[in-house]
Amino acid sequence: MSPDPSEIRAARLAAGLTQRQAGELIGGTLRTWQDWEYGRRNMPSAKWELFVIKTGQSEARSG
């Protein structure tokens, strides 16, 4: 299931990353990250899982 835009933004801010940094962290671009965060496109669940794992948020979001 895809995260909602507010959850994407909150996770990025919790990680202390800019939108560009967040996109690059998971092999994306600034524009793609903005599309996910602003709700223009759904973030693939695999990208979301990768992001929370790489930022150390996986345990906090698992439950």
MMTF fields as JSON, N, C-alpha, C and O atoms, coordinates in Angstrom:
{
  "mmtfVersion": "1.0.0",
  "mmtfProducer": "UNKNOWN",
  "numBonds": 251,
  "numAtoms": 252,
  "numGroups": 63,
  "numChains": 1,
  "numModels": 1,
  "chainsPerModel": [1],
  "groupsPerChain": [63],
  "chainIdList": ["A"],
  "bondAtomList": [4, 2, 8, 6, 12, 10, 16, 14, 20, 18, 24, 22, 28, 26, 32, 30, 36, 34, 40, 38, 44, 42, 48, 46, 52, 50, 56, 54, 60, 58, 64, 62, 68, 66, 72, 70, 76, 74, 80, 78, 84, 82, 88, 86, 92, 90, 96, 94, 100, 98, 104, 102, 108, 106, 112, 110, 116, 114, 120, 118, 124, 122, 128, 126, 132, 130, 136, 134, 140, 138, 144, 142, 148, 146, 152, 150, 156, 154, 160, 158, 164, 162, 168, 166, 172, 170, 176, 174, 180, 178, 184, 182, 188, 186, 192, 190, 196, 194, 200, 198, 204, 202, 208, 206, 212, 210, 216, 214, 220, 218, 224, 222, 228, 226, 232, 230, 236, 234, 240, 238, 244, 242, 248, 246],
  "bondOrderList": [1, 1, 1, 1, 1, 1, 1, 1, 1, 1, 1, 1, 1, 1, 1, 1, 1, 1, 1, 1, 1, 1, 1, 1, 1, 1, 1, 1, 1, 1, 1, 1, 1, 1, 1, 1, 1, 1, 1, 1, 1, 1, 1, 1, 1, 1, 1, 1, 1, 1, 1, 1, 1, 1, 1, 1, 1, 1, 1, 1, 1, 1],
  "groupList": [{"groupName": "MET", "atomNameList": ["N", "CA", "C", "O"], "elementList": ["N", "C", "C", "O"], "formalChargeList": [0, 0, 0, 0], "bondAtomList": [1, 0, 2, 1, 3, 2], "bondOrderList": [1, 1, 2], "singleLetterCode": "M", "chemCompType": "L-PEPTIDE LINKING"}, {"groupName": "SER", "atomNameList": ["N", "CA", "C", "O"], "elementList": ["N", "C", "C", "O"], "formalChargeList": [0, 0, 0, 0], "bondAtomList": [1, 0, 2, 1, 3, 2], "bondOrderList": [1, 1, 2], "singleLetterCode": "S", "chemCompType": "L-PEPTIDE LINKING"}, {"groupName": "PRO", "atomNameList": ["N", "CA", "C", "O"], "elementList": ["N", "C", "C", "O"], "formalChargeList": [0, 0, 0, 0], "bondAtomList": [1, 0, 2, 1, 3, 2], "bondOrderList": [1, 1, 2], "singleLetterCode": "P", "chemCompType": "L-PEPTIDE LINKING"}, {"groupName": "ASP", "atomNameList": ["N", "CA", "C", "O"], "elementList": ["N", "C", "C", "O"], "formalChargeList": [0, 0, 0, 0], "bondAtomList": [1, 0, 2, 1, 3, 2], "bondOrderList": [1, 1, 2], "singleLetterCode": "D", "chemCompType": "L-PEPTIDE LINKING"}, {"groupName": "GLU", "atomNameList": ["N", "CA", "C", "O"], "elementList": ["N", "C", "C", "O"], "formalChargeList": [0, 0, 0, 0], "bondAtomList": [1, 0, 2, 1, 3, 2], "bondOrderList": [1, 1, 2], "singleLetterCode": "E", "chemCompType": "L-PEPTIDE LINKING"}, {"groupName": "ILE", "atomNameList": ["N", "CA", "C", "O"], "elementList": ["N", "C", "C", "O"], "formalChargeList": [0, 0, 0, 0], "bondAtomList": [1, 0, 2, 1, 3, 2], "bondOrderList": [1, 1, 2], "singleLetterCode": "I", "chemCompType": "L-PEPTIDE LINKING"}, {"groupName": "ARG", "atomNameList": ["N", "CA", "C", "O"], "elementList": ["N", "C", "C", "O"], "formalChargeList": [0, 0, 0, 0], "bondAtomList": [1, 0, 2, 1, 3, 2], "bondOrderList": [1, 1, 2], "singleLetterCode": "R", "chemCompType": "L-PEPTIDE LINKING"}, {"groupName": "ALA", "atomNameList": ["N", "CA", "C", "O"], "elementList": ["N", "C", "C", "O"], "formalChargeList": [0, 0, 0, 0], "bondAtomList": [1, 0, 2, 1, 3, 2], "bondOrderList": [1, 1, 2], "singleLetterCode": "A", "chemCompType": "L-PEPTIDE LINKING"}, {"groupName": "LEU", "atomNameList": ["N", "CA", "C", "O"], "elementList": ["N", "C", "C", "O"], "formalChargeList": [0, 0, 0, 0], "bondAtomList": [1, 0, 2, 1, 3, 2], "bondOrderList": [1, 1, 2], "singleLetterCode": "L", "chemCompType": "L-PEPTIDE LINKING"}, {"groupName": "GLY", "atomNameList": ["N", "CA", "C", "O"], "elementList": ["N", "C", "C", "O"], "formalChargeList": [0, 0, 0, 0], "bondAtomList": [1, 0, 2, 1, 3, 2], "bondOrderList": [1, 1, 2], "singleLetterCode": "G", "chemCompType": "PEPTIDE LINKING"}, {"groupName": "THR", "atomNameList": ["N", "CA", "C", "O"], "elementList": ["N", "C", "C", "O"], "formalChargeList": [0, 0, 0, 0], "bondAtomList": [1, 0, 2, 1, 3, 2], "bondOrderList": [1, 1, 2], "singleLetterCode": "T", "chemCompType": "L-PEPTIDE LINKING"}, {"groupName": "GLN", "atomNameList": ["N", "CA", "C", "O"], "elementList": ["N", "C", "C", "O"], "formalChargeList": [0, 0, 0, 0], "bondAtomList": [1, 0, 2, 1, 3, 2], "bondOrderList": [1, 1, 2], "singleLetterCode": "Q", "chemCompType": "L-PEPTIDE LINKING"}, {"groupName": "TRP", "atomNameList": ["N", "CA", "C", "O"], "elementList": ["N", "C", "C", "O"], "formalChargeList": [0, 0, 0, 0], "bondAtomList": [1, 0, 2, 1, 3, 2], "bondOrderList": [1, 1, 2], "singleLetterCode": "W", "chemCompType": "L-PEPTIDE LINKING"}, {"groupName": "TYR", "atomNameList": ["N", "CA", "C", "O"], "elementList": ["N", "C", "C", "O"], "formalChargeList": [0, 0, 0, 0], "bondAtomList": [1, 0, 2, 1, 3, 2], "bondOrderList": [1, 1, 2], "singleLetterCode": "Y", "chemCompType": "L-PEPTIDE LINKING"}, {"groupName": "ASN", "atomNameList": ["N", "CA", "C", "O"], "elementList": ["N", "C", "C", "O"], "formalChargeList": [0, 0, 0, 0], "bondAtomList": [1, 0, 2, 1, 3, 2], "bondOrderList": [1, 1, 2], "singleLetterCode": "N", "chemCompType": "L-PEPTIDE LINKING"}, {"groupName": "LYS", "atomNameList": ["N", "CA", "C", "O"], "elementList": ["N", "C", "C", "O"], "formalChargeList": [0, 0, 0, 0], "bondAtomList": [1, 0, 2, 1, 3, 2], "bondOrderList": [1, 1, 2], "singleLetterCode": "K", "chemCompType": "L-PEPTIDE LINKING"}, {"groupName": "PHE", "atomNameList": ["N", "CA", "C", "O"], "elementList": ["N", "C", "C", "O"], "formalChargeList": [0, 0, 0, 0], "bondAtomList": [1, 0, 2, 1, 3, 2], "bondOrderList": [1, 1, 2], "singleLetterCode": "F", "chemCompType": "L-PEPTIDE LINKING"}, {"groupName": "VAL", "atomNameList": ["N", "CA", "C", "O"], "elementList": ["N", "C", "C", "O"], "formalChargeList": [0, 0, 0, 0], "bondAtomList": [1, 0, 2, 1, 3, 2], "bondOrderList": [1, 1, 2], "singleLetterCode": "V", "chemCompType": "L-PEPTIDE LINKING"}],
  "groupTypeList": [0, 1, 2, 3, 2, 1, 4, 5, 6, 7, 7, 6, 8, 7, 7, 9, 8, 10, 11, 6, 11, 7, 9, 4, 8, 5, 9, 9, 10, 8, 6, 10, 12, 11, 3, 12, 4, 13, 9, 6, 6, 14, 0, 2, 1, 7, 15, 12, 4, 8, 16, 17, 5, 15, 10, 9, 11, 1, 4, 7, 6, 1, 9],
  "groupIdList": [1, 2, 3, 4, 5, 6, 7, 8, 9, 10, 11, 12, 13, 14, 15, 16, 17, 18, 19, 20, 21, 22, 23, 24, 25, 26, 27, 28, 29, 30, 31, 32, 33, 34, 35, 36, 37, 38, 39, 40, 41, 42, 43, 44, 45, 46, 47, 48, 49, 50, 51, 52, 53, 54, 55, 56, 57, 58, 59, 60, 61, 62, 63],
  "secStructList": [7, 7, 7, 7, 2, 2, 2, 2, 2, 2, 2, 2, 2, 2, 2, 6, 7, 7, 2, 2, 2, 2, 2, 2, 2, 6, 6, 7, 7, 2, 2, 2, 2, 2, 2, 2, 2, 6, 6, 1, 1, 7, 7, 7, 2, 2, 2, 2, 2, 2, 2, 2, 2, 2, 6, 6, 7, 2, 2, 2, 2, 7, 7],
  "xCoordList": [0.832, 0.0, 0.879, 1.882, 0.506, 1.269, 1.001, -0.128, 2.028, 1.825, 1.107, 1.163, 0.431, -0.202, 0.839, 1.859, 0.58, 1.564, 2.023, 3.2, 1.127, 1.538, 2.5, 3.387, 2.33, 3.234, 4.615, 5.639, 4.632, 5.894, 6.657, 7.857, 5.954, 6.596, 7.105, 8.228, 6.29, 6.69, 7.934, 8.818, 8.006, 9.167, 10.418, 11.503, 10.267, 11.419, 11.924, 13.128, 11.005, 11.399, 12.032, 12.999, 11.49, 12.057, 13.481, 14.308, 13.761, 15.102, 16.044, 17.251, 15.493, 16.315, 16.83, 17.923, 16.046, 16.47, 15.668, 14.508, 16.306, 15.576, 14.845, 15.093, 13.955, 13.271, 14.27, 14.151, 15.24, 16.26, 17.052, 17.257, 17.496, 18.263, 17.443, 17.955, 16.176, 15.313, 15.149, 15.24, 14.91, 14.771, 16.026, 15.969, 17.162, 18.433, 18.765, 19.378, 18.368, 18.644, 18.066, 18.64, 16.935, 16.293, 16.335, 15.534, 17.278, 17.485, 16.494, 16.259, 15.912, 14.941, 15.449, 16.645, 14.529, 14.865, 14.037, 13.085, 14.424, 13.66, 12.213, 11.283, 12.023, 10.673, 9.801, 8.63, 10.379, 9.617, 9.22, 8.079, 10.156, 9.841, 8.724, 7.795, 8.812, 7.771, 6.417, 5.403, 6.395, 5.134, 4.521, 3.306, 5.345, 4.844, 4.38, 3.314, 5.182, 4.882, 3.674, 2.961, 3.445, 2.312, 1.082, 0.061, 1.179, 0.032, -0.287, -1.377, 0.634, 0.391, 0.547, -0.049, 1.352, 1.55, 1.654, 2.062, 1.284, 1.431, 2.859, 3.446, 3.406, 4.75, 4.665, 3.877, 5.464, 5.458, 5.846, 6.737, 5.182, 5.44, 6.885, 7.439, 7.503, 8.904, 9.825, 10.786, 9.543, 10.351, 10.149, 11.097, 8.912, 8.621, 9.379, 10.007, 9.316, 10.026, 11.523, 12.169, 12.079, 13.499, 13.839, 14.846, 13.007, 13.262, 13.258, 14.177, 12.244, 12.188, 13.314, 13.783, 13.745, 14.877, 16.168, 16.93, 16.413, 17.654, 17.744, 18.843, 16.607, 16.627, 16.467, 16.382, 16.424, 16.337, 14.984, 14.874, 13.949, 12.608, 11.744, 10.563, 12.306, 11.504, 10.841, 9.696, 11.517, 10.919, 9.789, 8.762, 9.972, 8.951, 7.693, 6.599, 7.828, 6.691, 6.089, 5.123, 6.64, 6.141, 4.883, 4.23, 4.544, 3.492, 2.369, 1.523],
  "yCoordList": [-1.181, 0.0, 1.248, 1.307, 2.226, 3.465, 4.351, 4.413, 5.037, 5.98, 7.219, 7.519, 7.941, 9.171, 10.301, 10.191, 11.381, 12.456, 13.036, 13.363, 13.169, 13.733, 12.806, 13.27, 11.511, 10.54, 10.597, 10.476, 10.779, 10.893, 12.126, 12.061, 13.238, 14.485, 14.359, 14.766, 13.801, 13.648, 12.774, 13.073, 11.708, 10.818, 11.525, 11.358, 12.305, 13.049, 14.059, 14.165, 14.794, 15.783, 15.129, 15.649, 13.995, 13.266, 12.812, 12.71, 12.54, 12.115, 13.303, 13.124, 14.511, 15.706, 15.91, 16.441, 15.49, 15.559, 16.584, 16.857, 17.147, 17.959, 17.016, 15.81, 17.559, 16.725, 16.132, 14.967, 16.913, 16.42, 15.274, 14.242, 15.449, 14.406, 13.132, 12.028, 13.289, 12.122, 11.359, 10.132, 12.082, 11.434, 10.696, 9.551, 11.359, 10.744, 9.531, 8.578, 9.559, 8.447, 7.134, 6.067, 7.218, 5.997, 5.89, 5.181, 6.603, 6.481, 7.252, 6.906, 8.291, 9.098, 10.51, 10.783, 11.394, 12.79, 13.7, 13.268, 14.957, 15.956, 15.985, 15.968, 16.027, 16.125, 14.936, 15.097, 13.751, 12.557, 12.619, 12.316, 13.01, 13.106, 14.129, 13.876, 15.271, 16.29, 15.748, 16.014, 14.997, 14.414, 13.513, 13.53, 12.732, 11.852, 12.664, 12.407, 13.644, 14.409, 15.332, 15.619, 15.79, 16.672, 15.918, 16.527, 14.591, 13.776, 13.72, 13.291, 14.141, 14.078, 12.658, 12.3, 11.854, 10.444, 9.64, 10.16, 8.371, 7.482, 6.963, 6.577, 6.962, 6.427, 4.908, 4.348, 4.228, 2.759, 2.247, 2.797, 1.213, 0.697, 0.242, 0.36, -0.272, -0.699, 0.496, 0.383, 1.631, 2.839, 3.344, 3.783, 3.279, 3.698, 2.824, 3.333, 1.53, 0.609, 0.879, 0.877, 1.111, 1.411, 2.689, 2.744, 3.706, 4.975, 4.808, 5.275, 4.152, 4.035, 3.154, 3.376, 2.178, 1.347, 2.163, 2.151, 2.869, 3.636, 4.78, 5.193, 5.295, 6.401, 5.927, 6.743, 4.616, 4.071, 4.238, 4.203, 4.42, 4.625, 3.373, 3.413, 2.282, 1.083, 0.545, 0.097, 0.574, 0.045, 0.94, 0.447, 2.243, 3.176, 3.101, 3.378, 2.731, 2.718, 1.343, 1.189, 0.349, -1.011, -1.303, -2.324, -0.426, -0.862, -0.15, -0.699],
  "zCoordList": [0.0, 0.0, 0.0, 0.712, -0.787, -0.877, 0.331, 0.818, 0.818, 1.916, 1.399, 0.207, 2.294, 1.839, 1.858, 2.537, 1.116, 0.999, 2.332, 2.483, 3.294, 4.583, 5.316, 6.032, 5.14, 5.753, 5.089, 5.761, 3.79, 3.056, 3.529, 3.796, 3.629, 4.069, 5.496, 5.794, 6.376, 7.778, 7.911, 8.713, 7.139, 7.201, 6.69, 7.247, 5.642, 5.109, 6.129, 6.365, 6.729, 7.725, 8.945, 9.501, 9.36, 10.498, 10.204, 11.11, 8.938, 8.538, 8.355, 8.193, 8.381, 8.219, 6.807, 6.61, 5.825, 4.427, 3.641, 3.95, 2.616, 1.655, 0.707, 0.71, -0.093, -1.078, -2.066, -2.446, -2.479, -3.42, -2.793, -3.431, -1.553, -0.87, -0.712, -0.899, -0.367, -0.185, -1.493, -1.517, -2.571, -3.869, -4.281, -4.731, -4.125, -4.514, -3.651, -4.132, -2.393, -1.485, -2.006, -1.788, -2.69, -3.181, -4.706, -5.314, -5.308, -6.747, -7.588, -8.746, -7.024, -7.75, -7.978, -7.874, -8.287, -8.553, -7.655, -7.005, -7.636, -6.894, -7.384, -6.577, -8.688, -9.258, -8.872, -8.527, -8.933, -8.564, -7.099, -6.749, -6.24, -4.813, -4.591, -3.825, -5.253, -5.12, -5.56, -4.915, -6.643, -7.113, -6.048, -5.847, -5.368, -4.304, -3.104, -2.545, -2.713, -1.504, -1.691, -0.73, -2.902, -3.178, -3.668, -3.986, -3.728, -4.088, -5.567, -5.946, -6.405, -7.854, -8.388, -9.404, -7.698, -8.067, -6.784, -5.745, -6.861, -5.711, -5.64, -6.651, -4.433, -4.23, -4.212, -3.451, -5.036, -5.009, -3.62, -2.972, -3.182, -1.833, -1.666, -0.574, -2.717, -2.618, -2.363, -1.602, -2.991, -2.763, -1.337, -0.687, -0.857, 0.509, 1.508, 2.437, 1.315, 2.208, 2.183, 3.231, 1.006, 0.885, 1.648, 2.355, 1.506, 2.185, 3.702, 4.375, 4.244, 5.707, 6.247, 7.363, 5.489, 5.919, 5.895, 6.862, 4.797, 4.668, 5.668, 6.035, 6.111, 7.068, 8.507, 9.424, 8.709, 10.058, 10.712, 11.938, 9.902, 10.438, 10.35, 10.696, 9.899, 9.648, 10.909, 10.848, 12.037, 13.268, 13.755, 14.22, 13.652, 14.116, 13.262, 13.754, 11.996, 11.082, 10.889, 10.142, 11.545, 11.333, 12.129, 11.911, 13.036, 13.826, 14.253, 14.959]
}
